[in-house]
Amino acid sequence: MLRLEDVAAYVDRNPSYFSHLLITKTGSSFTELLTASRMKEAKRLLIETNKPIKEISILVGYQNANYFSRMFKELIGKSPREFRLNKVDEDD
């Protein structure tokens, strides 16, 4: 699991200061950036592979596939299954 504290330590910064830097430079929190990155990778995997959604959820850092699906739908506007099916239909 990727944590703010671990990333801050990797770049040799205090977690609070690193968090402040992220918000100042990007306008987003660590959690928001991490979630966006995970969703971007999930979309890529849904389009480019036939991996099951449960496997994709684990690959992008979610241990619970139901939670992943709920977050995906909340952020992307479609369930992972709907996203995959619509992308396939659009390619036809």
Backbone as CSV, one residue per row, in Angstrom:
resi,resn,N_x,N_y,N_z,CA_x,CA_y,CA_z,C_x,C_y,C_z
1,MET,0.838,-1.184,0.000,0.000,0.000,0.000,0.885,1.250,0.000
2,LEU,0.588,2.148,-0.880,1.350,3.389,-0.989,0.789,4.403,0.001
3,ARG,1.676,4.955,0.821,1.251,5.905,1.846,2.032,7.206,1.715
4,LEU,1.384,8.292,2.099,2.021,9.606,2.080,3.333,9.577,2.851
5,GLU,3.327,8.950,4.010,4.525,8.893,4.852,5.686,8.219,4.135
6,ASP,5.391,7.171,3.391,6.443,6.446,2.666,7.013,7.285,1.522
7,VAL,6.131,7.952,0.785,6.591,8.788,-0.327,7.386,9.972,0.212
8,ALA,6.904,10.579,1.287,7.621,11.705,1.898,9.008,11.273,2.359
9,ALA,9.101,10.114,2.965,10.402,9.601,3.413,11.317,9.349,2.213
10,TYR,10.760,8.837,1.130,11.548,8.549,-0.069,12.174,9.816,-0.645
11,VAL,11.425,10.922,-0.576,11.950,12.190,-1.100,12.566,13.048,0.015
12,ASP,12.751,12.431,1.156,13.424,13.055,2.302,12.738,14.353,2.748
13,ARG,11.412,14.261,2.935,10.632,15.397,3.403,9.721,14.946,4.546
14,ASN,9.381,15.885,5.395,8.401,15.650,6.443,7.041,15.427,5.767
15,PRO,6.242,14.443,6.215,4.947,14.180,5.569,4.027,15.406,5.497
16,SER,3.982,16.196,6.560,3.122,17.392,6.548,3.602,18.397,5.511
17,TYR,4.904,18.593,5.454,5.473,19.527,4.484,5.264,19.016,3.058
18,PHE,5.487,17.728,2.854,5.303,17.137,1.529,3.848,17.282,1.083
19,SER,2.916,17.034,1.991,1.498,17.192,1.690,1.194,18.635,1.294
20,HIS,1.749,19.582,2.041,1.568,21.003,1.734,2.137,21.327,0.343
21,LEU,3.310,20.797,0.028,3.907,21.014,-1.291,3.012,20.490,-2.412
22,LEU,2.481,19.300,-2.226,1.612,18.717,-3.255,0.406,19.597,-3.513
23,ILE,-0.245,20.023,-2.449,-1.441,20.852,-2.609,-1.085,22.179,-3.257
24,THR,0.024,22.766,-2.844,0.454,24.049,-3.404,0.782,23.929,-4.890
25,LYS,1.506,22.887,-5.263,1.975,22.734,-6.651,0.915,22.164,-7.597
26,THR,0.060,21.277,-7.076,-0.886,20.592,-7.957,-2.341,20.976,-7.717
27,GLY,-2.624,21.510,-6.537,-4.010,21.801,-6.185,-4.765,20.581,-5.707
28,SER,-4.060,19.456,-5.598,-4.681,18.204,-5.174,-3.916,17.591,-4.010
29,SER,-4.642,16.841,-3.198,-4.009,16.150,-2.083,-3.327,14.873,-2.578
30,PHE,-2.512,14.292,-1.715,-1.854,13.027,-2.035,-2.897,11.969,-2.400
31,THR,-3.947,11.877,-1.599,-4.992,10.878,-1.841,-5.681,11.109,-3.182
32,GLU,-5.959,12.358,-3.511,-6.594,12.662,-4.792,-5.690,12.303,-5.964
33,LEU,-4.409,12.615,-5.851,-3.454,12.273,-6.907,-3.298,10.765,-7.060
34,LEU,-3.224,10.068,-5.935,-3.096,8.613,-5.966,-4.331,7.977,-6.589
35,THR,-5.505,8.437,-6.185,-6.744,7.894,-6.742,-6.833,8.158,-8.234
36,ALA,-6.479,9.348,-8.669,-6.509,9.670,-10.105,-5.561,8.769,-10.883
37,SER,-4.385,8.532,-10.330,-3.411,7.657,-10.977,-3.938,6.220,-11.063
38,ARG,-4.535,5.766,-9.987,-5.106,4.410,-9.980,-6.221,4.269,-11.006
39,MET,-7.081,5.276,-11.103,-8.201,5.214,-12.045,-7.706,5.278,-13.491
40,LYS,-6.687,6.072,-13.737,-6.101,6.142,-15.088,-5.574,4.771,-15.500
41,GLU,-4.856,4.109,-14.590,-4.324,2.774,-14.881,-5.455,1.763,-15.024
42,ALA,-6.486,1.874,-14.198,-7.629,0.955,-14.297,-8.304,1.099,-15.658
43,LYS,-8.487,2.332,-16.121,-9.097,2.543,-17.438,-8.239,1.914,-18.531
44,ARG,-6.936,2.094,-18.431,-6.038,1.495,-19.428,-6.179,-0.024,-19.436
45,LEU,-6.166,-0.628,-18.250,-6.283,-2.084,-18.158,-7.634,-2.583,-18.648
46,LEU,-8.690,-1.832,-18.379,-10.024,-2.228,-18.851,-10.108,-2.194,-20.366
47,ILE,-9.414,-1.237,-20.983,-9.446,-1.095,-22.438,-8.500,-2.087,-23.117
48,GLU,-7.291,-2.229,-22.564,-6.239,-2.967,-23.266,-6.135,-4.438,-22.901
49,THR,-6.813,-4.872,-21.842,-6.705,-6.274,-21.433,-8.086,-6.890,-21.243
50,ASN,-8.088,-8.185,-21.075,-9.317,-8.910,-20.745,-9.288,-9.392,-19.296
51,LYS,-8.408,-8.815,-18.503,-8.295,-9.220,-17.106,-9.618,-8.990,-16.394
52,PRO,-9.971,-9.872,-15.471,-11.197,-9.672,-14.688,-11.103,-8.389,-13.853
53,ILE,-12.231,-7.776,-13.605,-12.271,-6.535,-12.833,-11.675,-6.737,-11.445
54,LYS,-11.915,-7.885,-10.849,-11.344,-8.171,-9.529,-9.811,-8.112,-9.582
55,GLU,-9.224,-8.665,-10.616,-7.764,-8.636,-10.769,-7.271,-7.213,-11.010
56,ILE,-7.991,-6.466,-11.838,-7.611,-5.077,-12.098,-7.653,-4.267,-10.810
57,SER,-8.676,-4.501,-9.996,-8.775,-3.751,-8.736,-7.546,-3.990,-7.872
58,ILE,-7.071,-5.210,-7.818,-5.878,-5.532,-7.029,-4.634,-4.910,-7.661
59,LEU,-4.534,-4.982,-8.980,-3.372,-4.424,-9.679,-3.227,-2.921,-9.467
60,VAL,-4.337,-2.218,-9.323,-4.263,-0.766,-9.145,-4.303,-0.344,-7.677
61,GLY,-4.304,-1.323,-6.772,-4.145,-0.992,-5.363,-5.370,-1.086,-4.483
62,TYR,-6.438,-1.678,-4.979,-7.644,-1.867,-4.174,-7.804,-3.347,-3.850
63,GLN,-7.840,-3.670,-2.580,-7.985,-5.075,-2.183,-9.436,-5.541,-2.275
64,ASN,-10.365,-4.597,-2.236,-11.786,-4.923,-2.277,-12.352,-4.488,-3.627
65,ALA,-12.740,-5.458,-4.442,-13.227,-5.159,-5.793,-14.529,-4.358,-5.767
66,ASN,-15.374,-4.592,-4.770,-16.623,-3.827,-4.676,-16.339,-2.355,-4.386
67,TYR,-15.400,-2.097,-3.492,-15.027,-0.719,-3.184,-14.410,-0.060,-4.422
68,PHE,-13.540,-0.784,-5.113,-12.949,-0.275,-6.351,-14.044,0.106,-7.353
69,SER,-15.001,-0.788,-7.552,-16.082,-0.531,-8.515,-16.901,0.687,-8.108
70,ARG,-17.164,0.824,-6.819,-17.925,1.963,-6.315,-17.159,3.276,-6.553
71,MET,-15.851,3.264,-6.248,-15.022,4.448,-6.461,-14.915,4.778,-7.952
72,PHE,-14.731,3.754,-8.780,-14.614,3.949,-10.221,-15.873,4.621,-10.757
73,LYS,-17.035,4.100,-10.372,-18.297,4.660,-10.859,-18.480,6.093,-10.369
74,GLU,-18.116,6.349,-9.129,-18.247,7.696,-8.567,-17.370,8.699,-9.322
75,LEU,-16.159,8.283,-9.675,-15.203,9.201,-10.307,-15.306,9.248,-11.827
76,ILE,-15.612,8.123,-12.450,-15.613,8.040,-13.911,-17.028,8.183,-14.484
77,GLY,-18.024,7.854,-13.671,-19.407,7.996,-14.122,-20.025,6.731,-14.674
78,LYS,-19.224,5.677,-14.753,-19.695,4.364,-15.221,-19.015,3.307,-14.371
79,SER,-19.658,2.162,-14.255,-18.999,1.054,-13.567,-17.844,0.572,-14.441
80,PRO,-16.881,-0.149,-13.860,-15.794,-0.684,-14.694,-16.328,-1.537,-15.857
81,ARG,-17.351,-2.329,-15.585,-17.934,-3.179,-16.630,-18.537,-2.322,-17.740
82,GLU,-19.324,-1.307,-17.358,-19.927,-0.406,-18.351,-18.853,0.322,-19.152
83,PHE,-17.807,0.767,-18.468,-16.712,1.459,-19.139,-16.082,0.558,-20.187
84,ARG,-15.790,-0.677,-19.807,-15.169,-1.629,-20.733,-16.096,-1.907,-21.915
85,LEU,-17.362,-2.156,-21.651,-18.305,-2.460,-22.726,-18.486,-1.271,-23.664
86,ASN,-18.578,-0.070,-23.123,-18.740,1.119,-23.966,-17.510,1.386,-24.809
87,LYS,-16.334,1.143,-24.262,-15.102,1.345,-25.034,-15.032,0.349,-26.184
88,VAL,-15.468,-0.876,-25.926,-15.474,-1.888,-26.991,-16.474,-1.498,-28.080
89,ASP,-17.670,-1.042,-27.666,-18.683,-0.629,-28.634,-18.224,0.544,-29.474
90,GLU,-17.511,1.497,-28.859,-17.050,2.677,-29.585,-16.000,2.330,-30.632
91,ASP,-15.267,1.232,-30.396,-14.230,0.834,-31.354,-14.796,0.159,-32.592
92,ASP,-16.023,-0.325,-32.515,-16.629,-1.039,-33.646,-16.998,-0.116,-34.766
